C-alpha cells in the first residue's frame, strides 16, 4: 500500500467477493447501493444507500458479495 501524506497512490477495480482479500485505504463507489466490507479490525459492516460518486474512507480487507449491490467499486490503496 503506497500512501503519501494520507493520500493513496494506487487504484484498482474491485469485484466483490466473500473470500478474496484486498488491501484498501478507501473505496470509491461509482454506482449507488449498499457496500458490505470486512474492516482491518475484522468487523463486518454494511454501508447502506451509498450514493454514486461517494468515497468511503474505510481501511478494509474485503468487499463482500453478500450485502453489496453497489457497482463500479474502486479500491484506493
C-alpha positions as CSV (number, residue, x, y, z in Angstrom):
1,X,0.0,0.0,0.0
2,X,1.5,3.3,-1.1
3,X,0.2,6.2,0.9
4,X,1.9,9.6,0.9
5,X,0.6,12.4,3.2
6,X,-2.5,10.4,3.9
7,X,-3.4,10.1,0.2
8,X,-3.5,6.6,-1.5
9,X,-1.2,6.3,-4.5
10,X,-2.9,3.5,-6.4
11,X,-6.4,2.4,-7.5
12,X,-7.9,-0.8,-8.9
13,X,-11.4,-2.1,-9.7
14,X,-13.0,-4.3,-7.1
15,X,-15.0,-7.5,-7.8
16,X,-16.9,-8.1,-4.6
17,X,-16.1,-11.5,-3.0
18,X,-16.8,-13.1,0.3
19,X,-13.4,-14.9,0.2
20,X,-10.9,-12.8,-1.7
21,X,-8.8,-10.4,0.4
22,X,-7.8,-7.0,-0.8
23,X,-5.9,-4.0,0.7
24,X,-7.8,-0.7,0.6
25,X,-7.4,2.6,2.4
26,X,-10.7,3.8,0.9
27,X,-13.4,2.8,-1.6
28,X,-14.9,4.8,-4.5
29,X,-18.5,3.8,-5.3
30,X,-19.4,4.5,-8.9
31,X,-23.0,3.1,-8.8
32,X,-25.3,3.7,-5.8
33,X,-26.2,1.0,-3.4
34,X,-25.1,-0.9,-0.3
35,X,-21.5,-1.8,0.3
36,X,-20.6,-4.6,2.8
37,X,-16.9,-4.8,3.9
38,X,-14.7,-6.5,6.4
39,X,-12.5,-3.9,8.1
40,X,-8.9,-4.2,9.1
41,X,-10.2,-4.9,12.6
42,X,-12.1,-7.9,11.2
43,X,-15.6,-6.4,11.7
44,X,-18.2,-6.9,9.0
45,X,-20.0,-3.6,8.3
46,X,-22.6,-2.7,5.7
47,X,-22.8,0.9,4.4
48,X,-26.4,1.4,3.3
49,X,-27.6,3.6,0.4
50,X,-24.2,4.9,-0.6
51,X,-24.7,7.5,-3.3
52,X,-22.9,7.2,-6.7
53,X,-19.6,9.1,-6.6
54,X,-19.0,8.6,-2.9
55,X,-15.7,7.8,-1.3
56,X,-15.8,5.7,1.8
57,X,-12.7,6.4,3.9
58,X,-12.5,2.9,5.4
59,X,-9.5,0.6,5.6
60,X,-10.8,-2.8,4.6
61,X,-9.6,-6.3,3.6
62,X,-12.8,-7.5,1.8
63,X,-15.7,-6.0,-0.2
64,X,-18.3,-8.8,0.3
65,X,-20.6,-10.1,-2.4
66,X,-23.2,-10.7,0.4
67,X,-24.8,-7.4,1.2
68,X,-23.2,-5.4,-1.7
69,X,-25.3,-4.2,-4.6
70,X,-23.4,-1.0,-5.4
71,X,-21.5,-1.1,-8.6
72,X,-18.3,0.2,-10.2
73,X,-16.4,0.0,-6.9
74,X,-12.7,1.0,-7.0
75,X,-10.3,0.5,-4.1
76,X,-7.7,3.2,-3.3
77,X,-4.5,1.9,-1.8
